[in-house]
Structure formats: structure tokens, C-alpha cells
């Protein structure tokens, strides 16, 4: 299954790792430059650690507020954390978040993945790029693989219903926020390159600066791989740009846009006599403004255009006797979404009030091209289905402080042209019990609109059901986050999600296609535990555990019973001298409780190790080298036997920052 003949490359990389370790050893006379704290953490260590925890975030209420006043269960991943991982995709980063269960589709280099938050369906998770929805209109899923990881400034994740702020978001929200523009006339940027087994490579360049009132950030990159398993090759070219115009001190106008075309070969599946590819083309344009009318009142708004084309041809293998090498079926999805929003935020003393509204128009063209196999079964050679949806919503939320208490009520009214209207109230509260100790509780009603393909039909795979209604339910969460002796940050959360009108799959029969219908409900409840320590002897530890018990009124596809458990363990050990060398060892484990055939395998930890060495080349430039060993112990981990994961593989690279 695995590419063979690359053992020489593995040994070469391991030798490079040893060389990197030797370079990290202080040279005689250089002790003053490499000396680090070797005992208890210093005041600066503690200050840096807690400063990173006291962020201002924007996703919870669509206006900036300190995370200590966010009642929702939120996780923030910063650019610093992302860079330390040396990951290849956003999915890899999200897989290290407790409570976010990431199911990798093909377990490959830069693999696509399905996102589940606390047991939710992937269609319940709304993914945003700078506030712009990027979920497919067809099935409601989001593929983050088209977004270059390098352009990400931070990722804000809300676990649980977020409909009072974002509309259709029953399971939660993942908001990917891109990097800011430069603020100095002298440009700065980065050039990077990496290479790994199976000819896997990643090249990228970025530049940022400011010319008068115009700031800019530019990115271009390319990823490619011949495929670590079963020739599952991959490629993606992408560009991204952002301009910030500040005509005066009270007005900011930001324009960003990009293009990306990930192409994934899913490899051969001899048991099904097929091979397939997925070709995706994304183009997007996003314009926003922020006007500070008074010290208390800020107006924000914007408009976006998002185009996506998904092309998935599937062919029979040459060994299939009935249609050797011929097209089995090809699915093409063209979607376009255009929308805009306007909101006002009033901040005065103890109160932060946000009022806003938004609207969008989405169009999807779904084309199915059937090969001879389906045509002989009576299916037309070509079928095109056109669907559209119009949405609008108005929302309001208010954060009011009462000393150490903060209360956030919220409400939103949504209407779409297919399923009608929906009201989403929410109420949250935080209590700052002491410095670095916060208790949180929230209750929110949420919904998710049915995907357009479920309503209009999916070619030869499933039949249309135009009578589908929105799924909806209540989410309840309570938790506490506390610093223990200023050395360890602990976070614990209890949650319960009750879903009504759940969409389930009706299996096909001899005379009918598979279809979807609203039937019964589902309950998801469990807990999350997290702990991370301040650096001691330059070492820090991060632990995470999440457990979800799901009970449904009908058996969910892939499971044996109407009840099942998902749970995960996450471990991270980091060494960072904060001068020139860092290393990160991570382990992740997710139990899925799947029984689908062919039999999955996921009863083991997958361990990754990455090391980074920084060389200061001048006052304004530095060179970083990094080495990553994926799946150190060659563990078997996959949720479908058709798509086994790669064994141990290695990659390394350099980043030149100027």
C-alpha cells in the first residue's frame, strides 16, 4: 500500500535531524546568546502565557470582545501555534482541538476532511473565511483544503449552536481569519520550501508592507505530492491578496480575494472496481469597511462573492469486465454565493451592543454525466438540476458587565426561500471568580437548513425530497477555566445538545433510490477536559480529552445502533528555548464507533514530531529549518478500509523571513 524504495530518503532526513540537534548545541563563547531559564518560570514567562489567553475575539458576537467575556465554548488557534505544528493543511490543525472530531477522507498529504463538533453532523458546522461562508450548497459540508495554511492569522471555533449570530449553524462555527496587512513602508515577508517522501513539496512566498494610506499582504503558493499511498497524488496552486486603505484615522476599507484549485486523486479501489478524482476551483472576493463614527459607535459592513466548482469523475478499473476503463459517473457542482452584511456596535462603559443584518443569494447547478453502466440501467446520459436559495436575517446581542459578571443575551430572525423563517435566541453569562479563573454558561437555540442536493436530488445516488425542513434544537453548556498556581491552565466543559427534526437517510430498495427525510431527533451530551502548562525548563505540556454520547431515534449511517460514543485524546509536549530551537511531539486518538464496511481501524494513537531551528542571519532576516516525522510508529488509522493511511513519512524544509 505504501510507496516503497524511499528508505534512503528516510535515513537521509533522520541524519539531517541529528545534524539539526547538533546545531542546537551552544558553541563555546555563545552561552550569553543561548542561555534560557532552567528552573521555575520567570515573571515574563507567566506574563507571556496568560497574555496569549487574554485575546480579543470577534466570532461570538460579531464584534470584538475579550475572550474572558465569551460565554460560548470557544477555542482560539493562533498563527504562532500553527507555525509550530509545521502542518500541511487546516484540517491537520483542527484535528488537535478537543471536541472537534476530524474525519480525514483519504488520510493523505493535505487530505480533505469532514468536521464534527461534539458529535454533530459535518453539515451542521459552518465554516467562514473572514466571515464569508464557504460551505457547499449541495451537501452543506465544508472543505478547508482550498485555503492555504500560511495566510491564516488565527482560527476562532465556537462549539455548539451559534445561530443567534450566524444563522444556519446548529453544530458550531469555524472562523478562519486571514493575516493582516503590513504597517511599515519597508516590505517584509517570507519565502518557504519543503520536500518530503512521495515527492511531496510545498512552495510559498508572501509579502506585506504599507505605502502611504495603503497596506498590503500578498501570498502565492503551490503544494504537490505523488501520493503516499496507492498513487493518491495531490496538487494545489493558490494566490491570495489583501489591501487595507485608511483614508483617515476613523475609516478602514479592506479588500481581499484569492484563487485556489486543489486536485485530489482518491486512488484505486479494487474491491469496487473504480478509481476517481476530485477537482475543485475556488474564487472569492471579500470587501469590508469599518467606520468609527464616535468613540462609542462603530459601523461595520461588507460584501462577498464566492464561486466554487467541484468536478468528480469516477472511472471503472481496467480489470472490470463489463466497462473496463470507461466513465462510471461524473458529478459536477457549480455554485455561486453573493451576500453582504451591515452592523453597528455601541460600546460604552459596561455595555457592548451589536445590531445587524445580512442577506445572501446562492445558485447551484448540479450536472450528472452517466457512463454506459448507468445508461444501460435506464439512467439518462446527462442530467442537470438548477437550484437557488435566498436568505436574510437580522440579529442583536448585548454584553453587559456587572463587576466580575458579564451577561450576553442574543437573538436572531432568519428567513430563507426554501424552509421559511426561524428565531434563534441565546443567553450566556461569565463570572470572573479570580484572576485567570472564569466560569461560563450558555443556552442557545440553533438550526441548519437542509442542503440543496437533498431537496433537488443527487443524480443516480439519491432521490429528491422537496419537503425537507430545517433541523433545529437547543444547546446547553457550562464550564470553568482556571489557572492552577500560575503554572497550569485547566478547562472543563459539560454540554448537551438536543436536536429535533433530524435529517436521516432512508436506504435504497430494489425500486427506489436512497433519500433523506426529517424523522425524530438526537441528543448529544458529554464533556471536554483541557490542560496546558507554562514553560518549565523550556518544556510545556498540553492535554485534551473529549467524550460525546449520541442517542438518536434512528440508526445513523455507519453505526450499528441508534446510540454510540465518540471520544478523543490529544497530547502535546513542546520544547522551546524562545531563541533558536523548538520541538513539538503530538499524539491524537479518536474513537468513532463506526461499523461500516470495509472494516475501519482507529484504535491507536498517531504520533507526529516536528523540530524547528532558527538562524539569525542579520538584524532584519532569519532562516528557519524544520523537520517533521509523521506517524512515527506507522500506526494504522482510517475510518474506511478503502483509504488506508500512510505509514511513517518524513518531510523537511526552510523558511526565510525578511
C-alpha positions, 0 to 999 in steps of 0.5 A: 500500500505504501510507496516503497524504495524511499528508505534512503530518503528516510535515513537521509532526513533522520541524519539531517535531524541529528545534524539539526540537534547538533546545531542546537548545541551552544558553541563555546563563547555563545552561552550569553546568546543561548542561555534560557531559564532552567528552573521555575518560570520567570515573571515574563514567562507567566506574563507571556502565557496568560497574555496569549489567553487574554485575546480579543475575539470577534466570532461570538458576537460579531464584534470584538470582545475579550475572550474572558467575556465569551460565554460560548465554548470557544477555542482560539488557534493562533498563527504562532501555534500553527507555525509550530505544528509545521502542518500541511493543511487546516484540517491537520490543525483542527484535528488537535482541538478537543471536541472537534472530531476530524474525519480525514477522507483519504488520510493523505498529504493535505487530505480533505476532511469532514468536521464534527463538533461534539458529535454533530453532523459535518453539515451542521458546522459552518465554516467562514473565511473572514466571515464569508461562508464557504460551505457547499450548497449541495451537501452543506459540508465544508472543505478547508483544503482550498485555503492555504495554511500560511495566510491564516492569522488565527482560527476562532471555533465556537462549539455548539449552536451559534445561530443567534449570530450566524444563522444556519449553524446548529453544530458550531462555527469555524472562523478562519481569519486571514493575516493582516496587512503590513504597517511599515513602508519597508516590505517584509515577508517570507519565502518557504520550501519543503520536500518530503517522501512521495515527492511531496513539496510545498512552495510559498512566498508572501509579502506585506508592507504599507505605502502611504494610506495603503497596506498590503499582504500578498501570498502565492503558493503551490503544494504537490505530492505523488501520493503516499499511498496507492498513487493518491497524488495531490496538487494545489496552486493558490494566490491570495491578496489583501489591501487595507486603505485608511483614508483617515484615522476613523475609516478602514476599507479592506479588500481581499480575494484569492484563487485556489484549485486543489486536485485530489486523486482518491486512488484505486479501489479494487474491491469496487472496481473504480478509481476517481478524482476530485477537482475543485476551483475556488474564487472569492472576493471579500470587501469590508469597511469599518467606520468609527463614527464616535468613540462609542459607535462603530459601523461595520459592513461588507460584501462577498462573492464566492464561486466554487466548482467541484468536478468528480469523475469516477472511472471503472478499473481496467480489470472490470469486465463489463466497462473496463476503463470507461466513465462510471459517473461524473458529478459536477457542482457549480455554485455561486454565493453573493451576500453582504452584511451591515452592523453597528456596535455601541460600546460604552462603559459596561455595555457592548451592543451589536445590531445587524443584518445580512442577506445572501443569494446562492445558485447551484447547478448540479450536472450528472454525466452517466457512463454506459453502466448507468445508461444501460440501467435506464439512467439518462446520459446527462442530467442537470438540476438548477437550484437557488436559495435566498436568505436574510436575517437580522440579529442583536446581542448585548454584553453587559458587565456587572463587576466580575459578571458579564451577561450576553443575551442574543437573538436572531430572525432568519428567513430563507426561500426554501424552509421559511423563517426561524428565531434563534435566541441565546443567553450566556453569562461569565463570572470572573471568580479570580484572576485567570479563573472564569466560569461560563454558561450558555443556552442557545437555540440553533438550526441548519437548513437542509442542503440543496442536493437533498431537496433537488436530488443527487443524480443516480445516488439519491432521490429528491425530497422537496419537503425537507425542513430545517433541523433545529434544537437547543444547546446547553453548556457550562464550564470553568477555566482556571489557572492552577498556581500560575503554572497550569491552565485547566478547562472543563466543559459539560454540554448537551445538545438536543436536536429535533427534526433530524435529517436521516437517510432512508436506504435504497430498495430494489425500486427506489433510490436512497433519500433523506427525510426529517424523522425524530431527533438526537441528543448529544451530551458529554464533556471536554477536559483541557490542560496546558502548562507554562514553560518549565525548563523550556518544556510545556505540556498540553492535554485534551480529552473529549467524550460525546454520547449520541442517542438518536431515534434512528440508526445513523449511517455507519453505526450499528445502533441508534446510540454510540460514543465518540471520544478523543485524546490529544497530547502535546509536549513542546520544547522551546528555548524562545531563541533558536530551537523548538520541538513539538511531539503530538499524539491524537486518538479518536474513537468513532464507533463506526461499523461500516464496511470495509472494516475501519481501524482507529484504535491507536494513537498517531504520533507526529514530531516536528523540530524547528531551528532558527538562524539569525542571519542579520538584524532584519532576516532569519532562516528557519529549518524544520523537520517533521516525522509523521506517524512515527510508529506507522500506526494504522488509522482510517475510518474506511478500509478503502483509504488506508493511511500512510505509514511513517513519512518524513518531510523537511524544509526552510523558511526565510523571513525578511 
